[in-house]
Amino acid sequence: MTKSDPPKPADDDAVARRRRLAEVFGDVLPETTSDERGGGGGSADDREAWYRDNRPPHHGG
C-alpha cells in the first residue's frame, strides 16, 4: 500500500460504527442550549416544591 491508497475498510468500519451509534443513542447533544431556547426553566418556588415533594423520608420533613 502506498501513501495515495487510503485504508478503505477501516474508514468504512468507522462510518458504519458511527451510523450504528447514532441509531442506538440518537442525538446526544441538542442543537440549542436551554439559554438559547429561553423559557426560564420555572421559578425558584417550582424548583423548591419539586425538592420538597421528592425528599427522601430519612431527610425529615
C-alpha positions in Angstrom: 0.0 0.0 0.0 1.3 3.5 -0.9 0.5 6.8 0.6 -2.1 7.5 -2.1 -4.0 4.4 -1.2 -6.4 5.2 1.7 -7.3 2.4 4.0 -11.0 2.0 2.8 -12.1 -0.9 5.1 -11.2 0.9 8.3 -12.9 4.1 7.1 -16.0 2.1 6.1 -16.0 0.4 9.5 -15.7 3.7 11.3 -18.6 5.2 9.3 -20.7 2.1 10.0 -19.9 2.3 13.7 -20.9 6.0 13.9 -24.1 5.3 12.0 -25.0 2.4 14.4 -24.2 4.5 17.4 -26.4 7.3 16.0 -29.3 4.8 15.5 -29.0 3.4 19.0 -28.4 6.6 21.0 -29.7 9.3 18.7 -28.5 12.9 19.1 -26.5 13.2 22.3 -26.3 17.0 22.2 -29.3 19.3 21.5 -29.0 21.8 18.6 -29.6 24.7 21.0 -28.9 25.2 24.7 -31.5 26.0 27.3 -30.3 29.6 27.4 -30.9 29.9 23.7 -34.4 28.4 23.9 -35.5 30.6 26.8 -38.4 29.6 28.9 -36.7 30.5 32.1 -36.8 26.9 33.5 -39.5 27.7 36.0 -39.5 29.8 39.1 -37.5 29.2 42.3 -40.7 28.2 44.1 -41.4 25.5 41.5 -37.9 24.1 42.0 -38.2 24.1 45.8 -41.6 22.4 45.6 -40.1 19.6 43.5 -37.3 19.1 46.0 -39.8 19.0 48.9 -42.0 16.5 47.0 -39.1 14.3 46.2 -37.2 14.5 49.6 -36.3 11.1 51.0 -38.0 10.2 54.3 -34.7 10.0 56.2 -34.1 13.7 55.5 -37.0 14.8 57.7 -40.0 16.8 56.7 
